[in-house]
């Protein structure tokens, strides 16, 4: 899955989101959600690098764990939307909108899990995009993993200082306040550092860069992308007819 061209991965995610809203609910949205769930589950199928064959004690190879984590992340992220929809709408509307929103969440989570930002930058630069624009897309994809890793480091540092994020509601709120401020300040500080690093590497407006190792764009993948576009257009025409 990760060996696919970045544009193919983007096209798959965008097509699932578009079809979820174009096809009639609930069955159309349920179908796109099923495809997104399968993609998320198979995002880590097989053995992870360096892992040995065999069972992990649950009947699955070690490579299935990333896929399960991706699927669990999508479900947990989409759960609050279902709660809000249930409060604001009736059951049929909640199911229709909930399936569509869950498809969007699952597609984005899957895309972040399988699309390496560096490969996206190389692909966009090879396609003639400006390096600054390519870096903006890549930084958006990598923002969540970077913030998650930084938040984990802050949590560990605060625990060394005696702050416990566990317990009742009061201790959790106090711990959240102590964790949020360092996270925001470190993120803002990193913006300046990255801007200086990009400027020192010649990533300025109008500059063109040569890709070092662009991912191969096979003819079959280009055909799949055009087929996805045609499928979305056909769904739109059918819905408007």
C-alpha positions, 0 to 999 in steps of 0.5 A: 500500500505504501509503495503506491504513488502519493497521487494515487493515495490522495485520489483514493482518499478524495474519491471515498470522501466524494462518493460518500456524499454523492451516493445516496445514504445510507447504503452508499455511505455505508459502502464507502465506509466499508472500503475505507475501513478495509484500507485502514485495516490493511494499511499495516498488513503483513510483517513489519520491517524486522519482524519475524514470522509467526503469531503474536498471541492473537492469531495475527502477524505483527504487521496487522497491529498498525492497521488495527491502530489506524482503524481504532483511531478513526473510530475514536475520532468519529465517535464524538460526531455521532454523539452530536448528530444524535443530539441534534437530529433524528435517527435516520439523519444521524445515520446518514451524516454519521456514516459520511463523516466517519468515511471522511475521518477514516480516509484521512486517518488512513492517508496520514498512516500510509502516505510518507510526507517526503514521498509526497514532496518528491512527487509534487516537485517532480510534477512541477509544483512549487517546493513551498506548496509541496512542503505545505501539504507535507507539513499538514500530513505530518502535523498530527504525528509530530504533535503527538510525539511532542505531547508524549515527551511533555507528558513524560517531562511533567511526570518527572516533575510530579504532575500526574494526569490521572485521577478525577476530573479536577486533576485531569483539567489541571494536568491538561492546562500544564500540558497544553501551554508547553505544547503550543509554545513549542509548536510556535517555536518550531515554526520559526525554526522551520522557516529559517531552515527552509530559507537557508536551503533555498526554499524561497518563492520562485525557486525551482528544485530538482527531485532527488528520488521521485516515486515512479508513476506507473501507467496503471496507477494513472489509469486508476486515478482517471477512473476514480475521477470518472467514477465521481463525475458519473456519480455526480451526474447520476445524482443530479439527473 
